[in-house]
Amino acid sequence: QVQLVESGGGLVQPGGSLRLSCAASGSGSSNAILAWYRQAPGKQRELVADITSGGRTSYKDSVKGRFTIDRDNPKNMVYLQMNSLKPEDTAMYYCNLRLVYANGDQLYWGQGTQVTVSS
């Protein structure tokens, strides 16, 4: 069993910054792929960034250069540093943990934290 607890969302002005945090617990979480997804009202959930247990990262094109995902393996934490925020970044952000197996993946989700970018 894996549990994910997110924090750090809020209301910010365009151009501002937020740092999202996610604490992962449960067996197997230290070897998992960690990711941040987001979902705006009326839109599909989309992958924003992910990071492997070894620290390799990947980003959605629209956030490259503005967002940074990192993880602290000893603390079982994953972060999303969001800079130069734009109104189109407004969404519910979800922490995701993926356990990869030969016969399929196991996905776990946090409860979501709201990010609103507005003037």
C-alpha positions in Angstrom: 0.0 0.0 0.0 1.1 3.5 -0.9 -0.1 6.8 0.5 0.6 10.2 -1.0 0.0 13.5 0.8 0.3 16.8 -1.2 0.7 20.3 -0.1 1.8 23.7 -1.3 -1.0 24.8 -3.6 -2.5 28.3 -3.5 -3.4 31.5 -5.2 -0.5 33.4 -6.9 -0.2 36.2 -9.3 1.1 35.6 -12.8 4.8 35.4 -12.8 4.8 34.1 -9.2 6.1 30.9 -7.8 4.9 27.9 -5.8 6.5 24.8 -4.5 4.4 21.7 -4.3 5.4 18.9 -2.0 4.3 15.3 -1.9 5.1 12.8 0.8 5.1 9.2 -0.2 4.8 6.3 2.2 4.4 2.6 1.9 6.4 -0.3 0.7 8.0 0.0 -2.7 7.6 3.8 -2.9 11.4 4.4 -2.9 11.8 2.6 -6.2 8.8 4.2 -7.9 8.5 6.7 -10.7 7.1 9.9 -9.2 5.1 12.4 -11.2 3.0 15.5 -11.1 -0.2 15.6 -13.1 -2.7 18.4 -13.4 -6.3 18.8 -14.4 -8.1 22.0 -15.2 -11.9 22.1 -15.1 -13.4 20.6 -18.2 -10.0 19.2 -19.4 -8.3 15.9 -19.2 -5.6 15.2 -16.7 -2.2 15.7 -18.1 1.3 14.7 -17.1 3.4 17.7 -16.1 6.6 16.2 -15.0 8.0 12.9 -13.7 11.2 11.7 -12.1 12.7 8.2 -11.8 14.2 6.8 -8.7 17.6 7.6 -10.2 16.7 11.3 -10.7 16.0 11.3 -14.5 13.4 13.9 -15.3 10.9 14.6 -18.0 8.6 17.6 -18.5 5.6 18.7 -20.5 6.9 21.0 -23.2 4.9 24.0 -21.9 6.5 24.0 -18.5 10.1 23.3 -19.5 12.4 26.0 -18.1 9.8 27.1 -15.6 9.0 24.0 -13.5 11.5 21.7 -11.8 10.7 18.3 -10.4 13.0 16.7 -7.8 12.9 14.1 -5.2 14.5 13.4 -1.8 14.7 9.7 -1.6 15.7 9.4 2.0 12.7 11.5 2.9 10.4 9.9 0.3 9.4 13.3 -0.9 8.9 14.7 -4.4 8.6 18.4 -5.2 7.5 20.5 -8.0 9.0 24.0 -8.1 6.9 26.2 -10.3 8.3 29.5 -11.4 7.0 32.2 -13.8 3.5 30.9 -13.4 0.9 31.7 -16.0 -2.9 31.7 -15.8 -3.0 28.6 -18.0 -1.1 26.7 -15.2 -4.3 26.9 -13.1 -5.4 23.4 -12.3 -5.6 20.8 -9.6 -2.2 19.3 -9.3 -1.9 15.6 -8.3 1.1 13.7 -7.1 1.4 10.3 -8.7 3.4 7.2 -7.9 3.9 4.5 -10.5 5.2 1.0 -9.8 6.3 -0.6 -13.0 5.9 -4.3 -13.5 6.2 -6.5 -16.5 2.5 -7.3 -16.5 1.3 -3.7 -15.9 1.7 -0.6 -13.7 0.3 0.2 -10.4 -0.7 3.8 -10.0 -1.3 5.7 -6.8 -2.7 9.2 -6.5 -2.6 12.0 -4.0 -5.7 14.0 -3.1 -4.7 17.0 -5.2 -3.7 20.5 -4.4 -5.2 23.5 -6.2 -3.0 26.0 -8.0 -4.7 29.2 -9.1 -2.8 31.8 -11.1 -4.7 35.0 -11.4 -4.4 38.7 -11.2 
